[in-house]
Amino acid sequence: MNLREEILKEHSKEHALKIANYACTSKKNFKALMQCFMSDEYRLAQRAAWSVSWAAKKKPVMITPFIKDLVAVLQKSNVHTAVIRNAVRVLEAIDIPEKFHGTVMNACFNFIEQPSTPVAIKAFSLTTLFNLSKFYPEIKHELKIIIEERWDTETAAFKSRGKKILNNI
């Protein structure tokens, strides 16, 4: 299967799952999917992002060699928000190696502090930060303050995720 052509052919949940399942059949296929995800080709990276999220959920061990790439995406400003959203979605569900903790925390705090950040990215960032607070309890206070300060201006999704985190802090 030519993964690039297949990804660009269609954009649907069913198709994203098909690509994710294919990627999970071998390390070579997973690497090809990650190359599409990291591509500078805007539409290709956007469409590959959803499949990366599904593939990482199906076989989390396969994403391990690419954590550096996921973290690198958080620093980019010229990518589709789907790429960032799915990178943070994956990061919230895995054990992030310690060497990336600082970069991930900075990026996630920046995402939740920016009013223009899409709500899904904020929600996944909140969970990622809460997960990292188990290693860095000192960030719990900052996380609590940000959630409380933004409460009146944020969406229901932010409030739902924020409420769960506040109850566990």
DSSP file (Angstrom, degrees, kcal/mol; ACC not computed):
  #  RESIDUE AA STRUCTURE BP1 BP2  ACC     N-H-->O    O-->H-N    N-H-->O    O-->H-N    TCO  KAPPA ALPHA  PHI   PSI    X-CA   Y-CA   Z-CA
    1    1 A M              0   0    0      0, 0.0     2,-1.1     0, 0.0     3,-0.1   0.000 360.0 360.0 360.0 131.8    0.0    0.0    0.0
    2    2 A N     >  -     0   0    0      1,-0.2     4,-2.5     2,-0.1     5,-0.2  -0.772 360.0-164.0 -83.8 101.9    1.3    3.5   -0.8
    3    3 A L  H  > S+     0   0    0     -2,-1.1     4,-2.9     1,-0.2     5,-0.2   0.877  82.4  53.7 -61.0 -42.1    0.5    5.1    2.5
    4    4 A R  H  > S+     0   0    0      1,-0.2     4,-2.1     2,-0.2    -1,-0.2   0.949 112.9  43.2 -58.2 -50.3    0.8    8.7    1.2
    5    5 A E  H  > S+     0   0    0      1,-0.2     4,-1.0     2,-0.2    -1,-0.2   0.900 114.6  50.8 -62.3 -41.1   -1.7    8.1   -1.6
    6    6 A E  H  X S+     0   0    0     -4,-2.5     4,-0.8     1,-0.2     3,-0.4   0.907 109.3  49.9 -65.2 -42.5   -4.1    6.1    0.6
    7    7 A I  H >< S+     0   0    0     -4,-2.9     3,-0.5     1,-0.2    -1,-0.2   0.913 113.1  46.3 -62.3 -42.9   -4.1    8.8    3.3
    8    8 A L  H 3< S+     0   0    0     -4,-2.1    -1,-0.2    -5,-0.2    -2,-0.2   0.636  97.6  75.8 -76.6 -13.2   -4.9   11.6    0.8
    9    9 A K  H 3< S-     0   0    0     -4,-1.0     2,-0.3    -3,-0.4    -1,-0.2   0.885 109.0  -2.2 -65.3 -40.9   -7.6    9.5   -0.9
   10   10 A E    <<  -     0   0    0     -4,-0.8     2,-0.5    -3,-0.5    -1,-0.2  -0.989  52.9-146.4-153.9 152.5  -10.3   10.0    1.8
   11   11 A H        +     0   0    0     -2,-0.3     2,-0.3    -3,-0.1     3,-0.1  -0.838  50.4 115.0-129.2  95.8  -10.8   11.6    5.1
   12   12 A S  S  > S-     0   0    0     -2,-0.5     4,-2.6     1,-0.1     5,-0.2  -0.965  72.1-108.6-151.3 162.9  -13.2    9.7    7.4
   13   13 A K  H  > S+     0   0    0     -2,-0.3     4,-2.6     1,-0.2     5,-0.2   0.927 119.3  52.4 -61.2 -44.4  -13.0    7.8   10.6
   14   14 A E  H  > S+     0   0    0      1,-0.2     4,-2.0     2,-0.2    -1,-0.2   0.910 112.3  45.1 -58.8 -43.2  -13.4    4.5    8.8
   15   15 A H  H  > S+     0   0    0      2,-0.2     4,-2.3     1,-0.2    -1,-0.2   0.897 111.0  52.8 -69.4 -40.5  -10.5    5.3    6.5
   16   16 A A  H  X S+     0   0    0     -4,-2.6     4,-2.4     1,-0.2    -2,-0.2   0.897 110.7  48.4 -61.5 -40.1   -8.3    6.6    9.4
   17   17 A L  H  X S+     0   0    0     -4,-2.6     4,-2.8     2,-0.2    -1,-0.2   0.889 108.7  53.5 -66.5 -40.0   -8.9    3.3   11.2
   18   18 A K  H  X S+     0   0    0     -4,-2.0     4,-2.1    -5,-0.2    -2,-0.2   0.925 111.9  45.0 -60.0 -45.1   -8.1    1.3    8.1
   19   19 A I  H  X S+     0   0    0     -4,-2.3     4,-2.7     2,-0.2    -2,-0.2   0.901 112.3  51.8 -67.0 -41.2   -4.8    3.2    7.8
   20   20 A A  H  X S+     0   0    0     -4,-2.4     4,-1.8     2,-0.2    -2,-0.2   0.922 109.8  49.4 -61.4 -44.3   -4.0    2.8   11.5
   21   21 A N  H  < S+     0   0    0     -4,-2.8     4,-0.3     1,-0.2    -1,-0.2   0.908 111.9  48.6 -62.0 -42.1   -4.6   -0.9   11.4
   22   22 A Y  H >< S+     0   0    0     -4,-2.1     3,-1.6     1,-0.2     4,-0.3   0.925 109.5  52.5 -62.3 -44.5   -2.3   -1.2    8.4
   23   23 A A  H >< S+     0   0    0     -4,-2.7     3,-1.0     1,-0.3     7,-0.5   0.843 104.0  57.8 -61.0 -33.8    0.4    0.8   10.2
   24   24 A C  T 3< S+     0   0    0     -4,-1.8    -1,-0.3     1,-0.2    -2,-0.2   0.512  86.5  79.6 -77.0  -3.8    0.2   -1.5   13.2
   25   25 A T  T <  S+     0   0    0     -3,-1.6     2,-0.3    -4,-0.3    -1,-0.2   0.721 107.7   0.7 -78.3 -19.4    1.0   -4.6   11.1
   26   26 A S    <>  -     0   0    0     -3,-1.0     4,-2.2    -4,-0.3    -1,-0.2  -0.989  65.1-115.5-161.4 158.7    4.8   -3.8   11.0
   27   27 A K  H  > S+     0   0    0     -2,-0.3     4,-2.6     1,-0.2     5,-0.2   0.870 116.8  56.4 -62.5 -36.7    7.4   -1.3   12.3
   28   28 A K  H  > S+     0   0    0      1,-0.2     4,-2.0     2,-0.2    -1,-0.2   0.923 108.7  45.1 -61.7 -45.6    8.1   -0.4    8.7
   29   29 A N  H  > S+     0   0    0      2,-0.2     4,-2.1     1,-0.2    -1,-0.2   0.883 112.7  50.9 -67.4 -38.6    4.4    0.5    8.1
   30   30 A F  H  X S+     0   0    0     -4,-2.2     4,-2.5    -7,-0.5    -2,-0.2   0.913 109.2  51.2 -65.4 -41.5    4.2    2.5   11.3
   31   31 A K  H  X S+     0   0    0     -4,-2.6     4,-2.1     1,-0.2    -1,-0.2   0.902 108.2  52.5 -61.4 -40.8    7.4    4.4   10.4
   32   32 A A  H  X S+     0   0    0     -4,-2.0     4,-1.7     2,-0.2    -1,-0.2   0.898 109.1  49.8 -62.3 -40.7    5.8    5.2    7.0
   33   33 A L  H  X S+     0   0    0     -4,-2.1     4,-2.3     1,-0.2    -2,-0.2   0.923 110.1  50.3 -63.1 -43.7    2.7    6.6    8.8
   34   34 A M  H  X S+     0   0    0     -4,-2.5     4,-2.2     1,-0.2    -2,-0.2   0.846 106.1  56.0 -64.9 -33.3    4.9    8.7   11.1
   35   35 A Q  H  < S+     0   0    0     -4,-2.1     4,-0.3     2,-0.2    -1,-0.2   0.886 108.9  47.2 -65.3 -37.5    6.7   10.1    8.1
   36   36 A C  H >< S+     0   0    0     -4,-1.7     3,-1.0     1,-0.2    -2,-0.2   0.909 111.3  51.8 -66.6 -41.9    3.4   11.2    6.7
   37   37 A F  H 3< S+     0   0    0     -4,-2.3    -2,-0.2     1,-0.2    -1,-0.2   0.863 113.2  44.2 -61.6 -38.1    2.5   12.7   10.1
   38   38 A M  T 3< S+     0   0    0     -4,-2.2    -1,-0.2    -5,-0.1    -2,-0.2   0.417  89.7 124.5 -88.5   0.9    5.8   14.6   10.2
   39   39 A S    <   -     0   0    0     -3,-1.0     6,-0.1    -4,-0.3    -3,-0.1  -0.205  65.4-135.9 -62.5 149.8    5.5   15.8    6.6
   40   40 A D  S    S+     0   0    0     39,-0.1     2,-0.9     5,-0.1    -1,-0.1   0.522  80.2 105.8 -79.8  -6.7    5.7   19.4    5.7
   41   41 A E     >  -     0   0    0      1,-0.2     4,-2.6    -5,-0.1     5,-0.3  -0.674  67.8-150.5 -77.8 107.9    2.8   18.7    3.4
   42   42 A Y  H  > S+     0   0    0     -2,-0.9     4,-2.2     1,-0.2    38,-0.2   0.862  88.4  41.9 -49.6 -55.1   -0.1   20.3    5.3
   43   43 A R  H  > S+     0   0    0      1,-0.2     4,-2.4     2,-0.2    -1,-0.2   0.874 114.2  52.1 -67.1 -38.8   -3.0   18.1    4.2
   44   44 A L  H  > S+     0   0    0      2,-0.2     4,-2.3     1,-0.2    -2,-0.2   0.937 111.8  45.5 -62.9 -47.6   -1.0   14.9    4.4
   45   45 A A  H  X S+     0   0    0     -4,-2.6     4,-1.6     1,-0.2    -2,-0.2   0.908 112.0  53.1 -63.0 -41.8    0.1   15.6    8.0
   46   46 A Q  H  X S+     0   0    0     -4,-2.2     4,-0.7    -5,-0.3    -2,-0.2   0.938 113.8  41.0 -58.9 -48.5   -3.4   16.6    9.0
   47   47 A R  H  X S+     0   0    0     -4,-2.4     4,-0.8     1,-0.2     3,-0.3   0.836 113.2  53.4 -72.9 -32.4   -5.0   13.4    7.7
   48   48 A A  H  X S+     0   0    0     -4,-2.3     4,-2.4    -5,-0.2    -1,-0.2   0.797  95.2  72.9 -69.4 -27.6   -2.2   11.1    9.0
   49   49 A A  H  X S+     0   0    0     -4,-1.6     4,-2.1     1,-0.2    -1,-0.2   0.888  94.4  49.0 -57.8 -44.3   -2.6   12.6   12.5
   50   50 A W  H  X S+     0   0    0     -4,-0.7     4,-2.2    -3,-0.3    -1,-0.2   0.901 111.7  49.7 -65.0 -39.9   -5.9   10.8   13.2
   51   51 A S  H  X S+     0   0    0     -4,-0.8     4,-2.9     2,-0.2    -1,-0.2   0.877 107.8  54.2 -66.2 -37.3   -4.5    7.5   12.1
   52   52 A V  H  X S+     0   0    0     -4,-2.4     4,-2.8     2,-0.2     5,-0.2   0.929 108.1  50.5 -60.7 -44.2   -1.4    8.0   14.3
   53   53 A S  H  X S+     0   0    0     -4,-2.1     4,-1.7     1,-0.2    -2,-0.2   0.931 113.7  43.7 -59.8 -47.0   -3.7    8.6   17.2
   54   54 A W  H  X S+     0   0    0     -4,-2.2     4,-2.3     2,-0.2    -2,-0.2   0.912 114.6  49.8 -65.2 -42.2   -5.7    5.4   16.5
   55   55 A A  H  X S+     0   0    0     -4,-2.9     4,-3.0     1,-0.2    -2,-0.2   0.911 109.8  50.3 -64.9 -42.3   -2.5    3.4   15.9
   56   56 A A  H  < S+     0   0    0     -4,-2.8    -1,-0.2     1,-0.2    -2,-0.2   0.854 111.5  49.4 -64.4 -34.3   -0.8    4.5   19.1
   57   57 A K  H  < S+     0   0    0     -4,-1.7    -1,-0.2    -5,-0.2    -2,-0.2   0.895 114.1  45.0 -69.9 -40.1   -3.9    3.6   21.0
   58   58 A K  H  < S+     0   0    0     -4,-2.3    -2,-0.2     1,-0.3    -3,-0.2   0.917 134.3  13.9 -70.6 -44.2   -4.1    0.1   19.4
   59   59 A K    ><  +     0   0    0     -4,-3.0     3,-1.8    -5,-0.2     4,-0.5  -0.682  67.5 176.6-134.9  79.6   -0.3   -0.6   19.8
   60   60 A P  G >> S+     0   0    0      0, 0.0     3,-1.1     0, 0.0     4,-0.7   0.786  77.1  66.1 -57.2 -29.9    1.2    1.9   22.2
   61   61 A V  G 34 S+     0   0    0      1,-0.2     3,-0.5     2,-0.2    -5,-0.1   0.789  93.1  61.6 -64.0 -26.1    4.6    0.2   22.0
   62   62 A M  G <4 S+     0   0    0     -3,-1.8    -1,-0.2     1,-0.2     4,-0.1   0.735  98.5  55.6 -74.1 -21.3    5.0    1.2   18.4
   63   63 A I  T X4 S+     0   0    0     -3,-1.1     3,-2.3    -4,-0.5     4,-0.3   0.708  83.4  89.1 -82.4 -19.1    4.8    4.9   19.2
   64   64 A T  G >< S+     0   0    0     -4,-0.7     3,-1.4    -3,-0.5     4,-0.3   0.853  84.4  50.5 -49.3 -47.2    7.8    4.7   21.6
   65   65 A P  G 3  S+     0   0    0      0, 0.0    -1,-0.3     0, 0.0     3,-0.2   0.659 112.8  50.2 -67.4 -10.6   10.5    5.3   19.0
   66   66 A F  G <> S+     0   0    0     -3,-2.3     4,-2.1     1,-0.1     3,-0.3   0.255  72.5 104.8-112.2  11.2    8.6    8.4   17.8
   67   67 A I  H <> S+     0   0    0     -3,-1.4     4,-2.6    -4,-0.3     5,-0.2   0.893  79.7  57.5 -59.8 -38.6    8.0   10.2   21.1
   68   68 A K  H  > S+     0   0    0     -4,-0.3     4,-2.2     1,-0.2    -1,-0.2   0.898 106.5  49.6 -57.6 -40.1   10.7   12.7   20.1
   69   69 A D  H  > S+     0   0    0     -3,-0.3     4,-1.9     2,-0.2    -1,-0.2   0.901 108.9  51.4 -66.4 -41.5    8.7   13.5   17.0
   70   70 A L  H  X S+     0   0    0     -4,-2.1     4,-1.0     1,-0.2    -2,-0.2   0.923 111.9  47.1 -60.3 -43.9    5.5   13.9   18.9
   71   71 A V  H >< S+     0   0    0     -4,-2.6     3,-0.6     1,-0.2     4,-0.5   0.888 108.4  55.6 -65.6 -39.2    7.2   16.4   21.2
   72   72 A A  H >< S+     0   0    0     -4,-2.2     3,-1.3     1,-0.2     4,-0.4   0.865 100.1  60.0 -61.9 -36.5    8.8   18.2   18.3
   73   73 A V  H >< S+     0   0    0     -4,-1.9     3,-1.6     1,-0.3    -1,-0.2   0.847  93.9  64.9 -60.0 -34.3    5.3   18.8   16.7
   74   74 A L  T << S+     0   0    0     -4,-1.0    -1,-0.3    -3,-0.6    -2,-0.2   0.736  99.6  53.2 -63.0 -21.4    4.3   20.7   19.9
   75   75 A Q  T <  S+     0   0    0     -3,-1.3    -1,-0.3    -4,-0.5     2,-0.2   0.555  89.9  98.4 -89.3 -10.1    6.8   23.4   19.0
   76   76 A K    <   -     0   0    0     -3,-1.6     3,-0.1    -4,-0.4     8,-0.0  -0.539  43.0-179.3 -85.7 144.5    5.6   23.9   15.5
   77   77 A S  S    S+     0   0    0     -2,-0.2    -1,-0.1     1,-0.1     4,-0.1   0.485  76.0  66.5-113.6  -8.8    3.3   26.8   14.5
   78   78 A N  S    S+     0   0    0      2,-0.1     2,-0.3   -36,-0.0    -1,-0.1   0.010  82.6  95.1-104.6  28.4    3.0   26.0   10.8
   79   79 A V  S    S-     0   0    0     -6,-0.1   -39,-0.1    -3,-0.1   -37,-0.0  -0.821  84.0 -92.4-116.6 158.3    1.1   22.7   11.1
   80   80 A H    >>  -     0   0    0     -2,-0.3     3,-1.5   -38,-0.2     4,-1.1  -0.371  36.1-119.8 -62.7 143.6   -2.6   21.9   11.1
   81   81 A T  H 3> S+     0   0    0      1,-0.3     4,-3.1     2,-0.2     5,-0.2   0.771 111.7  67.9 -60.1 -24.3   -4.2   21.9   14.5
   82   82 A A  H 3> S+     0   0    0      1,-0.2     4,-2.3     2,-0.2    -1,-0.3   0.847  96.7  53.9 -62.9 -32.8   -5.1   18.2   14.0
   83   83 A V  H <> S+     0   0    0     -3,-1.5     4,-1.8     2,-0.2    -1,-0.2   0.941 113.6  40.2 -66.9 -47.6   -1.5   17.4   14.1
   84   84 A I  H  X S+     0   0    0     -4,-1.1     4,-2.7     2,-0.2     5,-0.3   0.931 114.4  54.0 -66.2 -45.5   -1.0   19.1   17.5
   85   85 A R  H  X S+     0   0    0     -4,-3.1     4,-2.2     1,-0.2    -2,-0.2   0.922 112.6  42.6 -55.8 -47.3   -4.3   17.8   18.8
   86   86 A N  H  X S+     0   0    0     -4,-2.3     4,-1.9     2,-0.2    -1,-0.2   0.813 111.2  55.1 -74.5 -28.8   -3.4   14.2   18.0
   87   87 A A  H  X S+     0   0    0     -4,-1.8     4,-2.4    -5,-0.2    -2,-0.2   0.942 112.7  42.6 -64.4 -46.4    0.2   14.5   19.3
   88   88 A V  H  X S+     0   0    0     -4,-2.7     4,-2.2     2,-0.2    -2,-0.2   0.870 110.4  57.5 -68.5 -35.2   -1.1   15.7   22.6
   89   89 A R  H  X S+     0   0    0     -4,-2.2     4,-0.5    -5,-0.3    -1,-0.2   0.911 110.6  43.5 -59.5 -42.4   -3.9   13.1   22.6
   90   90 A V  H >X S+     0   0    0     -4,-1.9     3,-1.2     1,-0.2     4,-0.5   0.924 112.2  52.9 -67.9 -44.4   -1.2   10.4   22.3
   91   91 A L  H >< S+     0   0    0     -4,-2.4     3,-0.7     1,-0.3    -2,-0.2   0.825 102.8  58.0 -63.5 -31.6    1.1   12.0   24.9
   92   92 A E  H 3< S+     0   0    0     -4,-2.2    -1,-0.3     1,-0.2    -2,-0.2   0.741 109.6  46.0 -69.2 -19.3   -1.8   12.1   27.5
   93   93 A A  H << S+     0   0    0     -3,-1.2     2,-0.3    -4,-0.5    -1,-0.2   0.448 107.2  61.3-104.1  -1.8   -2.1    8.3   27.2
   94   94 A I  S << S-     0   0    0     -3,-0.7     2,-0.8    -4,-0.5     0, 0.0  -0.751  87.9 -98.4-122.5 168.0    1.5    7.2   27.4
   95   95 A D        -     0   0    0     -2,-0.3    -3,-0.1    36,-0.0    -2,-0.1  -0.794  41.8-145.7 -83.8 114.2    4.4    7.4   29.8
   96   96 A I        -     0   0    0     -2,-0.8     5,-0.1    -5,-0.2   -32,-0.0  -0.689  20.9-111.5 -84.3 128.0    6.5   10.3   28.5
   97   97 A P    >   -     0   0    0      0, 0.0     3,-2.1     0, 0.0     4,-0.4  -0.282  27.0-117.2 -57.7 144.3   10.3    9.8   29.0
   98   98 A E  G >  S+     0   0    0      1,-0.3     3,-1.5     2,-0.2     4,-0.5   0.806 109.5  67.4 -55.3 -35.2   11.7   12.2   31.6
   99   99 A K  G 3  S+     0   0    0      1,-0.3    -1,-0.3     2,-0.1     4,-0.2   0.688 105.1  44.7 -64.2 -15.3   14.0   14.0   29.1
  100  100 A F  G <> S+     0   0    0     -3,-2.1     4,-2.6     2,-0.1     5,-0.3   0.479  85.2  95.8-103.0  -4.9   10.8   15.4   27.4
  101  101 A H  H <> S+     0   0    0     -3,-1.5     4,-2.9    -4,-0.4     5,-0.2   0.911  84.6  47.3 -54.6 -49.6    8.9   16.4   30.5
  102  102 A G  H  > S+     0   0    0     -4,-0.5     4,-2.5     1,-0.2    -1,-0.2   0.918 113.9  46.5 -61.5 -46.0   10.0   20.0   30.5
  103  103 A T  H  > S+     0   0    0     -4,-0.2     4,-2.3     2,-0.2    -1,-0.2   0.913 114.8  47.3 -62.9 -43.7    9.3   20.6   26.9
  104  104 A V  H  X S+     0   0    0     -4,-2.6     4,-2.8     2,-0.2     5,-0.2   0.917 111.9  50.0 -66.2 -43.4    5.9   18.9   27.1
  105  105 A M  H  X S+     0   0    0     -4,-2.9     4,-2.7    -5,-0.3     5,-0.3   0.938 111.6  48.4 -61.2 -46.0    4.9   20.9   30.2
  106  106 A N  H  X S+     0   0    0     -4,-2.5     4,-2.3    -5,-0.2    -1,-0.2   0.932 113.7  46.5 -59.4 -46.4    5.9   24.2   28.6
  107  107 A A  H  X S+     0   0    0     -4,-2.3     4,-2.4     2,-0.2    -1,-0.2   0.925 113.7  47.9 -63.1 -44.7    4.0   23.4   25.5
  108  108 A C  H  X S+     0   0    0     -4,-2.8     4,-2.3     2,-0.2     5,-0.2   0.902 111.2  49.7 -66.7 -41.0    0.9   22.3   27.4
  109  109 A F  H  X S+     0   0    0     -4,-2.7     4,-1.6    -5,-0.2    -1,-0.2   0.919 111.4  50.6 -62.2 -41.4    0.8   25.3   29.7
  110  110 A N  H  X S+     0   0    0     -4,-2.3     4,-1.2    -5,-0.3    -2,-0.2   0.911 109.1  51.8 -61.5 -41.8    1.2   27.5   26.6
  111  111 A F  H  < S+     0   0    0     -4,-2.4     3,-0.5     1,-0.2     6,-0.3   0.931 112.0  44.0 -61.7 -45.8   -1.8   25.7   24.9
  112  112 A I  H  < S+     0   0    0     -4,-2.3    -1,-0.2     1,-0.2    -2,-0.2   0.748 112.2  53.3 -75.7 -19.8   -4.1   26.1   27.9
  113  113 A E  H  < S+     0   0    0     -4,-1.6    -1,-0.2    -5,-0.2    -2,-0.2   0.686  91.1  85.7 -85.0 -18.1   -3.1   29.8   28.4
  114  114 A Q    ><  -     0   0    0     -4,-1.2     3,-1.5    -3,-0.5     8,-0.1  -0.742  66.6-154.3 -87.4 117.8   -3.8   30.8   24.8
  115  115 A P  T 3  S+     0   0    0      0, 0.0    -1,-0.2     0, 0.0    -4,-0.0   0.804  93.4  58.2 -58.8 -28.2   -7.5   31.7   24.3
  116  116 A S  T 3  S+     0   0    0      2,-0.1     3,-0.1    -3,-0.1    -5,-0.1   0.567  77.7 111.6 -82.0  -7.7   -7.2   30.8   20.6
  117  117 A T  S <  S-     0   0    0     -3,-1.5     5,-0.1    -6,-0.3    -6,-0.0  -0.476  80.2-105.8 -67.1 131.1   -6.1   27.2   21.2
  118  118 A P    >>  -     0   0    0      0, 0.0     4,-1.8     0, 0.0     3,-0.5  -0.255  28.4-117.5 -57.1 145.5   -8.8   24.7   20.1
  119  119 A V  H 3> S+     0   0    0      1,-0.2     4,-2.8     2,-0.2     5,-0.2   0.820 110.2  57.2 -60.1 -36.5  -10.6   23.2   23.0
  120  120 A A  H 3> S+     0   0    0      1,-0.2     4,-2.6     2,-0.2    -1,-0.2   0.906 106.7  49.8 -63.9 -39.6   -9.5   19.6   22.3
  121  121 A I  H <> S+     0   0    0     -3,-0.5     4,-2.1     2,-0.2    -1,-0.2   0.904 111.9  49.2 -63.8 -40.2   -5.9   20.6   22.5
  122  122 A K  H  X S+     0   0    0     -4,-1.8     4,-2.5     2,-0.2    -2,-0.2   0.927 111.2  49.1 -63.6 -44.7   -6.6   22.4   25.8
  123  123 A A  H  X S+     0   0    0     -4,-2.8     4,-1.9     1,-0.2    -2,-0.2   0.933 113.5  45.0 -62.6 -46.9   -8.4   19.3   27.2
  124  124 A F  H  X S+     0   0    0     -4,-2.6     4,-2.3     1,-0.2    -1,-0.2   0.862 112.3  53.6 -65.3 -34.5   -5.6   16.9   26.3
  125  125 A S  H  X S+     0   0    0     -4,-2.1     4,-2.8    -5,-0.2     5,-0.2   0.892 105.1  54.0 -66.1 -40.0   -3.0   19.4   27.6
  126  126 A L  H  X S+     0   0    0     -4,-2.5     4,-2.5     1,-0.2    -2,-0.2   0.937 111.6  44.6 -58.8 -46.8   -4.8   19.5   31.0
  127  127 A T  H  X S+     0   0    0     -4,-1.9     4,-2.7     2,-0.2    -2,-0.2   0.906 112.1  52.0 -65.9 -41.1   -4.7   15.8   31.3
  128  128 A T  H  X S+     0   0    0     -4,-2.3     4,-2.1     2,-0.2    -1,-0.2   0.925 111.7  46.8 -60.8 -44.5   -1.1   15.6   30.2
  129  129 A L  H  X S+     0   0    0     -4,-2.8     4,-1.6     2,-0.2    -2,-0.2   0.905 111.0  51.6 -64.4 -41.3   -0.1   18.2   32.8
  130  130 A F  H  < S+     0   0    0     -4,-2.5     4,-0.5    -5,-0.2    -2,-0.2   0.922 109.5  50.5 -61.6 -42.2   -2.1   16.4   35.5
  131  131 A N  H >< S+     0   0    0     -4,-2.7     3,-1.0     1,-0.2     4,-0.3   0.899 111.4  48.0 -61.3 -40.3   -0.3   13.2   34.6
  132  132 A L  H >X S+     0   0    0     -4,-2.1     4,-1.8     1,-0.2     3,-1.5   0.730  95.8  73.3 -73.3 -21.5    3.1   15.0   34.8
  133  133 A S  T 3< S+     0   0    0     -4,-1.6    -1,-0.2     1,-0.3     7,-0.2   0.690  83.3  69.4 -66.9 -15.8    2.1   16.5   38.1
  134  134 A K  T <4 S+     0   0    0     -3,-1.0    -1,-0.3    -4,-0.5    -2,-0.2   0.798 109.9  33.9 -68.8 -27.4    2.6   13.0   39.6
  135  135 A F  T <4 S+     0   0    0     -3,-1.5    -2,-0.2    -4,-0.3    -1,-0.2   0.725 131.2  34.3 -93.1 -28.5    6.3   13.6   39.0
  136  136 A Y    ><  +     0   0    0     -4,-1.8     3,-2.2     1,-0.1     4,-0.3  -0.701  65.1 175.9-129.2  77.4    6.3   17.3   39.6
  137  137 A P  T >  S+     0   0    0      0, 0.0     3,-1.5     0, 0.0     4,-0.5   0.732  73.1  74.4 -58.7 -21.7    3.7   18.0   42.4
  138  138 A E  T 3> S+     0   0    0      1,-0.3     4,-0.6     2,-0.2     3,-0.3   0.704  87.5  60.9 -66.3 -18.1    4.7   21.7   42.3
  139  139 A I  H <> S+     0   0    0     -3,-2.2     4,-2.6     1,-0.2    -1,-0.3   0.625  83.5  80.5 -83.8 -10.7    2.8   22.2   39.1
  140  140 A K  H <> S+     0   0    0     -3,-1.5     4,-2.6    -4,-0.3    -1,-0.2   0.906  91.1  51.0 -59.5 -41.1   -0.5   21.2   40.6
  141  141 A H  H  > S+     0   0    0     -4,-0.5     4,-2.4    -3,-0.3    -1,-0.2   0.933 111.8  46.1 -63.2 -46.0   -0.9   24.6   42.1
  142  142 A E  H  X S+     0   0    0     -4,-0.6     4,-2.4     2,-0.2    -1,-0.2   0.901 112.7  50.9 -63.7 -40.9   -0.3   26.4   38.8
  143  143 A L  H  X S+     0   0    0     -4,-2.6     4,-2.3     1,-0.2    -2,-0.2   0.916 110.3  49.6 -61.9 -44.1   -2.7   24.0   37.0
  144  144 A K  H  X S+     0   0    0     -4,-2.6     4,-2.5    -5,-0.2    -2,-0.2   0.921 110.8  49.5 -61.5 -45.3   -5.4   24.6   39.6
  145  145 A I  H  X S+     0   0    0     -4,-2.4     4,-3.0     1,-0.2     5,-0.2   0.926 111.1  49.0 -61.7 -45.8   -5.0   28.4   39.3
  146  146 A I  H  X S+     0   0    0     -4,-2.4     4,-2.1     2,-0.2    -1,-0.2   0.924 111.9  48.5 -62.4 -44.5   -5.2   28.3   35.5
  147  147 A I  H  X S+     0   0    0     -4,-2.3     4,-0.8     1,-0.2    -1,-0.2   0.942 115.2  44.7 -60.5 -47.4   -8.3   26.1   35.5
  148  148 A E  H  < S+     0   0    0     -4,-2.5     3,-0.5     1,-0.2     4,-0.4   0.895 112.9  50.5 -66.3 -40.1  -10.0   28.4   38.1
  149  149 A E  H  < S+     0   0    0     -4,-3.0     3,-0.3     1,-0.2    -1,-0.2   0.863 116.5  40.8 -65.1 -35.4   -9.0   31.6   36.3
  150  150 A R  H >X S+     0   0    0     -4,-2.1     3,-1.4    -5,-0.2     4,-1.2   0.520  86.3 101.9 -91.0  -6.5  -10.3   30.4   32.9
  151  151 A W  G >< S+     0   0    0     -4,-0.8     3,-0.6    -3,-0.5    -1,-0.2   0.852  81.3  45.9 -48.8 -48.5  -13.4   28.8   34.3
  152  152 A D  G 34 S+     0   0    0     -4,-0.4    -1,-0.3    -3,-0.3    -2,-0.1   0.676 118.5  41.0 -74.9 -16.6  -15.9   31.5   33.3
  153  153 A T  G <4 S+     0   0    0     -3,-1.4    -1,-0.2    -4,-0.1    -2,-0.2   0.454  98.4  89.8-110.4  -1.7  -14.5   31.9   29.7
  154  154 A E  S << S-     0   0    0     -4,-1.2     2,-0.0    -3,-0.6    -3,-0.0  -0.440  75.2-100.0 -97.8 170.6  -13.9   28.3   28.7
  155  155 A T     >  -     0   0    0     -2,-0.1     4,-2.3     1,-0.1     5,-0.2  -0.210  35.8-101.6 -81.1 171.2  -16.1   25.7   27.0
  156  156 A A  H  > S+     0   0    0      1,-0.2     4,-2.7     2,-0.2     5,-0.2   0.861 121.9  55.9 -61.6 -36.7  -18.0   22.8   28.6
  157  157 A A  H  > S+     0   0    0      2,-0.2     4,-2.3     1,-0.2     5,-0.2   0.917 108.6  46.5 -64.4 -43.0  -15.2   20.4   27.5
  158  158 A F  H  > S+     0   0    0      1,-0.2     4,-3.2     2,-0.2    -2,-0.2   0.932 114.0  48.6 -62.9 -45.6  -12.5   22.4   29.3
  159  159 A K  H  X S+     0   0    0     -4,-2.3     4,-2.9     2,-0.2    -2,-0.2   0.894 110.3  51.2 -63.5 -40.5  -14.7   22.7   32.4
  160  160 A S  H  X S+     0   0    0     -4,-2.7     4,-1.7     2,-0.2    -1,-0.2   0.948 116.0  40.0 -62.0 -48.6  -15.5   18.9   32.3
  161  161 A R  H  X S+     0   0    0     -4,-2.3     4,-2.0     1,-0.2    -2,-0.2   0.913 116.4  51.6 -66.5 -42.3  -11.8   18.0   32.1
  162  162 A G  H  X S+     0   0    0     -4,-3.2     4,-3.0    -5,-0.2    -2,-0.2   0.889 107.0  53.0 -61.6 -40.8  -10.9   20.8   34.6
  163  163 A K  H  X S+     0   0    0     -4,-2.9     4,-2.2     1,-0.2    -1,-0.2   0.911 108.3  50.0 -62.7 -43.1  -13.4   19.6   37.1
  164  164 A K  H  X S+     0   0    0     -4,-1.7     4,-0.8    -5,-0.2    -1,-0.2   0.900 113.5  46.2 -61.1 -41.3  -12.0   16.1   37.0
  165  165 A I  H >X S+     0   0    0     -4,-2.0     3,-0.9     1,-0.2     4,-0.9   0.929 110.5  51.7 -69.5 -44.7   -8.5   17.4   37.6
  166  166 A L  H >< S+     0   0    0     -4,-3.0     3,-0.6     1,-0.3    -1,-0.2   0.880 107.2  54.2 -59.6 -37.7   -9.5   19.7   40.4
  167  167 A N  H 3< S+     0   0    0     -4,-2.2    -1,-0.3     1,-0.2    -2,-0.2   0.744 112.7  44.2 -67.3 -21.9  -11.3   16.8   42.2
  168  168 A N  H <<        0   0    0     -3,-0.9    -1,-0.2    -4,-0.8    -2,-0.2   0.471 360.0 360.0-102.6  -3.4   -8.0   14.8   42.0
  169  169 A I    <<        0   0    0     -4,-0.9    -1,-0.2    -3,-0.6    -2,-0.1   0.480 360.0 360.0 -82.2 360.0   -5.6   17.6   43.0
